Amino acid sequence: MEIFRKIKRTSEGKKLFAIEKISFRIFFAGFDFRLFNKRNRPSGFFYCEFGKIREQRKVFIPNPDDWYKYSYPKSSEESVSDELLILITAVLPLIIYGFCLSFLNSSSKGFSLKMQFKFIFNQIIVYFLTGIVTNLLKQSIQRLRPDFIATCFELDEVQLRKVVAEGFNSSFPGATPSCSASESDLWKSMLSFPSGHSSLAFANFVYLALRVVKIPEKRQLKSGSIVEAFLLTFPLLIVLPAIHISLSRVIENRHHPEDILAGAIVGSLIAITVSQTEDLFAKKNSDEAKYEPAHEISSDNLIPSA
């Protein structure tokens, strides 16, 4: 979402708005708040994935043969863009959970609404935790993406094929290449591990799968019932979008296979942690609710009868 503001001046020539363009984006691995001045240079409080928390290291690949791992063509388009990822991982789980809640739960409407808000709140927690952990790992490890050579030297597919055919040696690209790409593009091309798309997708859909199986009441869980069959198969289907999103990142040369595997593990662990914590607090509240009435009854019994 972008908001454009024109610079207005008073009669004395003073600027009412110093910022010409404000750009607000939700980044794939957390929230990214960006402010741009009229030269389109970053000038905001937050910038680029919670800001650079680590210094950008110099690329150093001493063995020329290792460059082949980073010499894949750069994809011009993404099948799952950052905006589409947010739509899929944030909105779709809410719709699915709401449908499952109305189908599997026979409680009052107020209770269902309470569970829906609880799911939204915990999903926000999953989002932020996944973003923070993913970015910490990305900026600490700074692994090169598979299309690093194409990004570094701004090569199209034809030029890249020619470079690869000629082979890599100590002179080109060298242990520490002199890239012609912008600093921003170069920084992004060094944030491959783990995959943010994969971690965010698995975090949200695994959390959804874990919460769906908690919806039905015990009296509904009869052996051989439709509800039981649904709960056995549906959670497996829920994670299919996450698998598709992750695989697309490898196919489009944005990540190595181990990047999406690490992202899936990070996202799944965060989802499991949040879900288990939610169950722990729910059990604690349930035990307190059971204890309080019993305590009141025992207190009344101690009052002598008239």
C-alpha positions as CSV (number, residue, x, y, z in Angstrom):
1,M,0.0,0.0,0.0
2,E,1.5,3.3,-1.0
3,I,0.3,6.8,-0.1
4,F,1.5,9.8,-2.1
5,R,1.6,13.3,-0.6
6,K,2.3,16.4,-2.6
7,I,4.5,19.0,-1.0
8,K,2.4,22.0,-0.2
9,R,3.8,25.4,0.5
10,T,2.5,28.3,2.5
11,S,2.6,31.9,1.4
12,E,6.0,32.1,3.2
13,G,7.2,29.2,1.1
14,K,7.4,26.8,4.1
15,K,6.8,23.1,3.4
16,L,3.8,21.6,5.1
17,F,4.8,18.0,4.2
18,A,8.5,17.2,4.0
19,I,7.8,13.7,2.7
20,E,6.7,13.3,-0.8
21,K,6.1,9.5,-0.8
22,I,5.2,7.2,2.0
23,S,5.4,3.5,1.3
24,F,4.0,1.0,3.8
25,R,4.7,-2.7,3.1
26,I,4.2,-5.8,5.1
27,F,7.3,-7.8,4.4
28,F,7.2,-11.6,3.9
29,A,9.1,-12.3,7.1
30,G,7.7,-9.7,9.4
31,F,6.6,-6.1,9.1
32,D,8.6,-3.6,7.0
33,F,7.9,0.1,7.5
34,R,9.6,2.2,4.9
35,L,9.7,6.0,4.4
36,F,11.1,7.4,1.2
37,N,12.0,11.0,0.5
38,K,11.6,12.4,-3.0
39,R,15.0,10.9,-4.1
40,N,13.6,7.5,-3.2
41,R,16.2,6.9,-0.6
42,P,15.4,5.2,2.7
43,S,14.9,7.7,5.5
44,G,12.5,6.0,8.0
45,F,12.7,4.7,11.5
46,F,12.3,1.1,10.3
47,Y,14.0,-0.1,7.2
48,C,14.4,-3.4,5.4
49,E,13.2,-6.3,7.6
50,F,13.3,-4.7,11.0
51,G,16.4,-2.8,10.0
52,K,19.9,-4.2,9.5
53,I,20.8,-5.8,12.8
54,R,24.0,-7.3,11.4
55,E,26.8,-5.7,9.3
56,Q,26.8,-6.9,5.7
57,R,29.8,-9.2,5.3
58,K,32.1,-9.2,2.3
59,V,31.5,-12.1,-0.1
60,F,34.4,-14.5,0.0
61,I,34.3,-17.7,-2.1
62,P,37.9,-18.9,-2.5
63,N,37.0,-22.0,-4.6
64,P,35.9,-21.0,-8.1
65,D,33.9,-24.2,-8.5
66,D,31.6,-23.1,-5.6
67,W,30.3,-20.3,-7.7
68,Y,28.2,-22.7,-9.8
69,K,25.8,-23.1,-6.8
70,Y,25.0,-19.4,-7.1
71,S,24.9,-19.0,-10.9
72,Y,21.3,-19.8,-11.7
73,P,19.2,-17.4,-13.8
74,K,17.2,-14.7,-12.0
75,S,13.5,-15.1,-12.3
76,S,11.8,-11.9,-13.6
77,E,8.5,-12.7,-11.8
78,E,7.5,-14.5,-8.6
79,S,4.5,-16.9,-8.6
80,V,4.0,-16.0,-5.0
81,S,4.9,-12.4,-4.4
82,D,5.2,-10.8,-1.0
83,E,1.7,-9.3,-1.2
84,L,0.2,-12.6,-2.3
85,L,2.0,-14.5,0.5
86,I,0.5,-12.2,3.1
87,L,-3.0,-12.7,1.6
88,I,-2.6,-16.5,1.6
89,T,-1.0,-16.9,5.0
90,A,-3.1,-14.3,6.9
91,V,-6.5,-14.3,5.3
92,L,-6.9,-17.9,4.1
93,P,-6.3,-19.5,7.5
94,L,-8.9,-17.2,9.1
95,I,-11.5,-18.2,6.5
96,I,-10.7,-21.9,6.9
97,Y,-10.8,-21.7,10.7
98,G,-14.1,-19.8,10.7
99,F,-15.6,-22.5,8.4
100,C,-14.3,-25.3,10.5
101,L,-15.6,-23.6,13.7
102,S,-19.1,-23.3,12.3
103,F,-19.0,-26.9,11.0
104,L,-17.4,-28.7,13.9
105,N,-18.4,-26.7,17.0
106,S,-22.0,-26.8,18.4
107,S,-21.4,-24.2,21.1
108,S,-23.1,-20.8,21.3
109,K,-22.4,-18.1,18.8
110,G,-20.7,-16.0,21.4
111,F,-18.3,-18.8,22.3
112,S,-17.4,-19.4,18.6
113,L,-16.7,-15.6,18.2
114,K,-14.5,-15.7,21.2
115,M,-12.5,-18.6,19.7
116,Q,-12.2,-16.8,16.4
117,F,-10.7,-13.7,18.1
118,K,-8.4,-15.9,20.1
119,F,-7.2,-17.5,16.9
120,I,-6.6,-14.1,15.3
121,F,-4.6,-12.9,18.3
122,N,-2.4,-16.0,18.4
123,Q,-1.9,-15.9,14.6
124,I,-0.5,-12.4,15.0
125,I,1.9,-13.7,17.6
126,V,2.9,-16.5,15.2
127,Y,3.5,-13.9,12.5
128,F,5.8,-11.7,14.6
129,L,7.8,-14.5,16.1
130,T,8.4,-16.1,12.7
131,G,9.5,-12.7,11.3
132,I,11.9,-12.0,14.1
133,V,13.5,-15.5,14.2
134,T,13.7,-15.7,10.4
135,N,15.4,-12.3,10.1
136,L,17.8,-13.0,12.9
137,L,18.9,-16.2,11.1
138,K,19.0,-14.5,7.7
139,Q,21.1,-11.6,8.7
140,S,23.4,-13.7,10.9
141,I,24.1,-16.4,8.3
142,Q,23.9,-14.2,5.1
143,R,23.9,-17.1,2.7
144,L,24.0,-16.2,-1.0
145,R,21.0,-16.9,-3.1
146,P,21.1,-19.3,-6.2
147,D,20.8,-16.3,-8.5
148,F,23.6,-14.2,-6.8
149,I,25.9,-14.0,-9.9
150,A,23.0,-12.8,-12.1
151,T,22.1,-10.2,-9.4
152,C,25.6,-9.2,-8.6
153,F,26.7,-8.5,-12.2
154,E,23.1,-7.7,-13.5
155,L,23.2,-10.4,-16.1
156,D,20.2,-11.6,-18.1
157,E,19.7,-15.3,-18.9
158,V,21.6,-15.2,-22.2
159,Q,24.6,-13.4,-20.7
160,L,24.6,-15.7,-17.7
161,R,24.7,-18.8,-19.9
162,K,27.7,-17.4,-21.7
163,V,29.5,-16.6,-18.4
164,V,28.8,-20.1,-17.1
165,A,29.9,-21.7,-20.4
166,E,33.3,-19.9,-20.2
167,G,33.6,-21.1,-16.6
168,F,34.7,-19.5,-13.3
169,N,38.3,-18.9,-12.3
170,S,40.3,-16.9,-9.8
171,S,40.1,-13.8,-11.9
172,F,36.3,-13.9,-12.6
173,P,34.3,-13.6,-10.5
174,G,37.2,-13.9,-8.0
175,A,37.0,-14.7,-4.3
176,T,35.5,-11.3,-3.6
177,P,33.6,-10.1,-6.7
178,S,33.1,-6.4,-7.5
179,C,29.4,-6.2,-8.0
180,S,27.6,-3.6,-10.1
181,A,24.2,-4.1,-8.5
182,S,22.8,-1.7,-6.0
183,E,23.5,-2.1,-2.3
184,S,19.9,-3.0,-1.7
185,D,19.7,-5.7,-4.3
186,L,23.1,-7.1,-3.2
187,W,21.9,-7.2,0.5
188,K,18.7,-9.1,-0.5
189,S,20.7,-11.6,-2.5
190,M,22.6,-12.5,0.6
191,L,19.5,-13.4,2.7
192,S,18.8,-16.9,1.4
193,F,18.9,-19.0,4.6
194,P,16.3,-19.7,5.8
195,S,13.4,-19.0,3.4
196,G,11.0,-16.4,4.7
197,H,8.2,-17.6,2.4
198,S,8.6,-21.1,3.7
199,S,8.8,-20.2,7.4
200,L,5.8,-17.9,7.3
201,A,3.7,-20.3,5.2
202,F,4.4,-23.3,7.4
203,A,4.0,-21.3,10.6
204,N,0.5,-20.2,9.8
205,F,-0.8,-23.3,8.1
206,V,0.7,-25.7,10.7
207,Y,-0.8,-23.5,13.5
208,L,-4.1,-23.7,11.7
209,A,-3.9,-27.5,11.4
210,L,-3.1,-27.8,15.1
211,R,-6.1,-25.6,16.1
212,V,-8.6,-27.2,13.8
213,V,-8.2,-30.6,15.6
214,K,-9.0,-28.8,18.9
215,I,-12.4,-27.5,17.8
216,P,-14.7,-30.5,18.2
217,E,-16.2,-31.4,21.6
218,K,-15.4,-34.8,23.0
219,R,-18.9,-36.0,22.5
220,Q,-18.5,-35.5,18.8
221,L,-15.4,-37.6,18.5
222,K,-17.0,-41.0,18.0
223,S,-15.0,-43.8,16.4
224,G,-15.8,-44.1,12.6
225,S,-17.7,-40.8,12.6
226,I,-17.4,-38.2,9.8
227,V,-15.8,-35.8,12.3
228,E,-13.1,-38.3,13.0
229,A,-12.4,-38.9,9.3
230,F,-12.3,-35.2,8.7
231,L,-9.8,-34.6,11.5
232,L,-7.5,-37.3,10.2
233,T,-7.3,-36.0,6.6
234,F,-8.0,-32.3,6.7
235,P,-4.9,-31.2,8.6
236,L,-2.7,-32.9,6.0
237,L,-4.5,-31.0,3.3
238,I,-4.1,-27.7,5.1
239,V,-0.3,-27.7,4.8
240,L,-0.4,-28.2,1.0
241,P,-0.4,-24.5,0.3
242,A,2.7,-24.1,2.4
243,I,4.4,-26.9,0.5
244,H,3.5,-25.3,-2.8
245,I,4.8,-21.9,-1.7
246,S,8.1,-23.4,-0.5
247,L,8.7,-25.5,-3.7
248,S,8.0,-22.4,-5.9
249,R,10.9,-20.6,-4.2
250,V,13.3,-23.4,-5.3
251,I,11.9,-23.6,-8.8
252,E,12.3,-19.9,-9.3
253,N,15.9,-20.0,-8.1
254,R,15.2,-17.8,-5.1
255,H,16.3,-20.4,-2.6
256,H,18.3,-23.5,-2.2
257,P,16.4,-26.7,-1.1
258,E,17.9,-26.6,2.4
259,D,16.7,-23.0,2.8
260,I,13.0,-24.0,2.4
261,L,13.6,-27.0,4.6
262,A,15.0,-24.8,7.4
263,G,12.2,-22.4,6.9
264,A,9.6,-25.1,7.2
265,I,11.3,-26.3,10.5
266,V,11.5,-22.8,11.9
267,G,7.8,-22.0,11.1
268,S,6.5,-25.4,12.3
269,L,8.4,-25.1,15.6
270,I,7.0,-21.7,16.3
271,A,3.5,-22.8,15.4
272,I,3.8,-25.8,17.7
273,T,5.2,-23.7,20.5
274,V,2.4,-21.1,20.3
275,S,-0.2,-23.8,20.1
276,Q,1.2,-25.7,23.1
277,T,1.4,-22.5,25.1
278,E,-2.2,-21.8,24.3
279,D,-3.3,-25.3,25.4
280,L,-1.3,-24.8,28.6
281,F,-3.0,-21.6,29.5
282,A,-6.4,-23.0,28.5
283,K,-5.9,-26.0,30.8
284,K,-4.8,-23.7,33.7
285,N,-7.9,-21.6,33.3
286,S,-10.1,-24.6,33.1
287,D,-8.6,-26.1,36.3
288,E,-9.1,-22.8,38.1
289,A,-12.7,-22.6,37.0
290,K,-13.3,-26.1,38.3
291,Y,-11.6,-25.4,41.6
292,E,-13.5,-22.1,42.5
293,P,-17.1,-23.5,42.6
294,A,-15.9,-26.5,44.7
295,H,-14.2,-24.1,47.1
296,E,-17.3,-22.1,47.5
297,I,-19.4,-25.2,48.2
298,S,-17.0,-26.4,50.9
299,S,-17.1,-22.9,52.5
300,D,-20.9,-22.9,52.6
301,N,-20.9,-26.3,54.3
302,L,-18.8,-24.9,57.2
303,I,-21.5,-22.4,58.1
304,P,-23.6,-23.8,61.0
305,S,-27.3,-24.2,60.3
306,A,-29.7,-22.1,62.4
